[in-house]
Amino acid sequence: MGHAARWKELWTEHRPVPLNLNERQALVWLSEYVDEASSHLQTPNRPAGWTVKCSGIKTTAPTLHEAICQAAAKHAEENDISAEKMEQEL
């Protein structure tokens, strides 16, 4: 693997398929698992959006709901929990 390909792999955020959480499930997940959530305004270098931090893993998305669904998917993958099981528990 070339240097450029390795650099891209290291700097590209891994994104599993987001969980399909409804609003209630997203709020429950936010209250139970999210350590920190922050919004950011658009700058010349990045679009506006939300960043959530869960167990030291940061996830950024255009909306809070999308960021929570994506972070929940990362959390499920990291802890070997199926998406279906995660959604049922919430």
N, C-alpha and C positions, 0 to 999 in steps of 0.2 A: 504494500500500500504506500502510495507516495505521500510526501510530507503535506502537500495541500489537502489531499483527501483525509488524512489523519486529523489535521487541524479542523477541518469542517465537521468531522465526526465528533470531536471533543467540544466544539462550540455550538453545535446544533442541539436544541432542547428536544429530548425524546418526548413524543406525544402519543400515548395510546389512545384508542378510540374513547372519546368522552362518555361518561355515564349519562343516561337519560333520566336525570332526577327532576321530579316536579318541584314546585316552589316550596312545599312543606318539607320534602326530603332535603332540598338544598339548604334550607334554614337549619334543620336538625344537624346536617353534616357540618355546616359552618360553625355552629355552637359547640359541637363535640370535638372536631378535629383541627380547625384552623387556628393557628397560633397568632397570626397577624394578617390583616387585609388592608390594602391601601389603594387609593385611586391615583392616577397620574394624568396630567394634562398633556395634550399633544405638543410635541416639540418638533423641530426640523428632522430629528433623528429617529423618532418613534411616534406611533399613533397613541391617542388617548386610550385608557383602559384601566384594568384592575390587576393587581398582583396579590395573590394569596400565598401564604407560607404555611406549610404543614410538615411537621417533622423535619424541618430544615430544607425542604424542597420548595423552591419558588415556582409558581405557575402564573403566567400572564395571559390575559384574554381581553377582548373588547368590552365585555360586560361582566359584572360580578357573578351572575348565574353561570355563564360559560366558564369562568375561571374556577368556580366551585366544582362543576361537573368534570372539568379536565383534571383538577387536583384530586378529586375522588377516584378517578380512573388510575392516576399515577399511584395513589395510596393503595388501591386494591392490587395493582400489579406488583408493587414493592413488597406487599405482605402476602402474596399468593392467595388472594381472595377473589373469587369469581365476581364478575360484574353483576350477575343476577343475584348472588348472595348478598352483596353490598347493598343493592337497591332494595331487597326484601327486608334487610335489617333496619332500614330507615323507614 
